Each structure stands twice: as C-alpha cells, then as structure tokens.
C-alpha cells in the first residue's frame, strides 16, 4: 500500500474510533477493555465496509470456522480461548455483514451463553450501522432468546424499535430517539 493510501486508511479508521498505538497495534474506542487490535483485525473491520469483499472477509474470520465446528458437533469450542476472543470481536463488528451471511453464525453464537452480549452488540450494530443488515423476525427471535441482564444498555430501545418494525436507524431516524425517550 502506498503512503497516501495508508494515510487515507489511517484517517478513515480514526473516524471509526480505531487508532494506531504502536507498530502493528491498534485500539478501538468501542471496546478498549479487549486490549489492542492486530493489523489483521483492523483489516477485517475495513473489509466489512466493502460490499464486494464482505462475504469472503466474514467467512474467513469466523464463518468458515463456525461451519466446521457445527458440522463436527463442536460449537462449544466457540466459548474457548483463543476462539472466544475472536468470536466476540467479530460478532460485535458484524453490523454491516449481510444478514444471510451472518445469521448462521448468530444462530451458533446463541448456543453459547458466553457470546450472548457480543451477539447483542452485533444486533445493535446491525440496527445502527449505516450499512447495517438485519431481518426483523429472526432478529427479534434471537434477541428474545439472549440471556442478558435486564439493565443491559440499549436492550429496551432495541427491542422497542424492532417490535415497531424498524430495521435500520438511518431509514427511521426518529424511531431510536422515541424509544429512548420512553425510558
């Protein structure tokens, strides 16, 4: 990548809340508790925004693994390190991944309570991301089956907007504000 392209990528990532903190080390303002991101994780986040690469990128970072684990009856391995950490990050950032691509992974994550909060964040980002993708009925079904504390931030407003039939914040900008004004 030439210097201009690298600088453009760095600026775009900064706008997304991802900043470089050293050689091959990045951090996300969204989940600083997870520690630094690798160049690989940053590249995958970038790929999710590229509509022509998103399916392959998602398959490479998690989808293929989930398919293999499901086929082998080993979905419980999603809750074991180091796959647990990667799965959480991928789920949280999966908002722009097309629903038909991520839904089988979401279904697999639902079987693992350690992944419920990350799956919720994925659903939330599917609603809020400008390129977010979710299908109403399956999303509501997943949301209802998650074992989350009742006071989980944004749980009530997300449930409210989905129950009202809204699938994306940018297509119904007033829905979220109305849902949060009630609580």
N, C-alpha and C positions, 0 to 999 in steps of 0.2 A: 504494500500500500504506500503510495507516495505521501510526502509530508502534508500537502494540502488536504488530501483525503483523510489522513489521520487526525488532523486538526478539526476538520468538519465533524468526524465521528466523535471526537472528544467533546466538542461543544454540544452536539445533539445528546450525548449521554448525560452531560451535566444538566441539560434541561429536563431530563427524565429523572434526575436525582441520583445519578451514578457518577462518582468522581474517582479519579485515579489518585491513589495514596502512596504509590511506590512502583518500582518495576514489577510488572505483571501482577499488581494488586490494585483492586478497585473496591469501593464500598458503596452500598446502597442506602440512601436516606430512609427507604421504606422498611428495611429490616436490618438495622445495624447490629442487632443482637446476634445475628448469624455470622458475624465476622466478615473478613474480606472476601470479595468475589474473585474468581480466577478470570483470566482473559477468556477462557472457554465459556464461562457462564455469561460474561458480558456479550460475547459474540452470539450466543443463543438468544439473549434478550433482544438484540438488534435484529436477528433473523425473524423473530415473531412479527415484527412490524412490516416485513417484506412479504407481501401477499404471494409472490411467486416462489418463495422458499419456506413458508411457514410449515406446511405439512411435513416436508422432509426434515426440517430442523426439529420439530416436535417429536417425530418418530425417532430421530437419532438420540435425543437427550433423554427420552423416557418411554415413548410409545412402544418401541420395539421390545424393551425390557419387560414392560407390563404384559405384552402379548406372550412372551416366552414364559414368564412366571405364571400367568393364567393357564397356559397350556400344560404346564408341569404341575399344576395344583400347588404352587408355592407363592401365592400372593402375600402370605405373611412376611416374606422377605423384604417387602416394601417398608416394613417397620424396623428394619435392622440397619445399622450404620455399615457402610457409608451411603447406602442407597436411600436411607431415610432422609438425610440432609438434602440430597439432590432432589428427591421427590417433592419435598416441601417447597423448595425454591421454584421448581418447575410449575407446580400447581398454583402457587401464589401469582406467578407471572403469566399464566396461561390465558388471560382475558382475551387477547386478540386471536388466539388459535381458533379456527372454525369449529363450531360445535360438533359436527360429525367426527372430527379428528380427535377431539379431546374427551368426548363423552365416554368412550370405553375406559379411558384412564380414570376419569372421575368415578365411574362405577366401581372400579377396582379399589380406588382410594377409600371409597365409602366403607369397604370391608375392614379397614384398619383404623381404629379409633385414634391412633397417634397422628393420623393425617387429616382428621376432621377440620381442625382450624385452618390448615393450609388449603383444604378443599373449599371451605367457606370463603377464604380470601380470593381464590380463583373465581368463584361465582360472583363475588362482589366486584372484582376487576372485570369480569365479563360484562357486567352491567355498566360500569363506569368508563371503561376504556373506549376511546373514540372508535376503535376498530373492534370493540368487544363483540363477542358472539355467544348467544345462548338461546336455547329453545325453552319457552315458557313452562310447559307442563313437566318435562323431565327435570328442569332446574328446580322447580317447586318441590318435586318429589325428593330430589337429592337433599334440598335444604331442610325438609321436614324430617329426614332420617339422620341428620347430623346430630351427634351428641355434643352439644355446646352449652356452656353456661348461659343462663337466661339473660345475663347482662353483657353478653358479647357485643362489643361496639359494632354498630351498624346492622345487627341481626334483625331488629324490628323494622327499621326502614326498608331494608332489602326485601324482607318478606312482604311488607305492605305494597311496595311498588310492583313486585312480581304478581301478587294477588290481584292488583288492579289492571294487570295486562301489559305493563310496560317492560320492554326488553332491553332498552338502552337509554342511558342518561341523556345522550345527545339527541335522541329522537323525541324525548319527552322531558325537556329540561326542567319543567316546573314540578314534576312528579316527586323527585327526591326532596326538594325543599318542602313540599306539602307533607310528605311522610315524616320528615324530621321535625316539623313544626308541631305535630300532634303529640310528640313525646316529650 
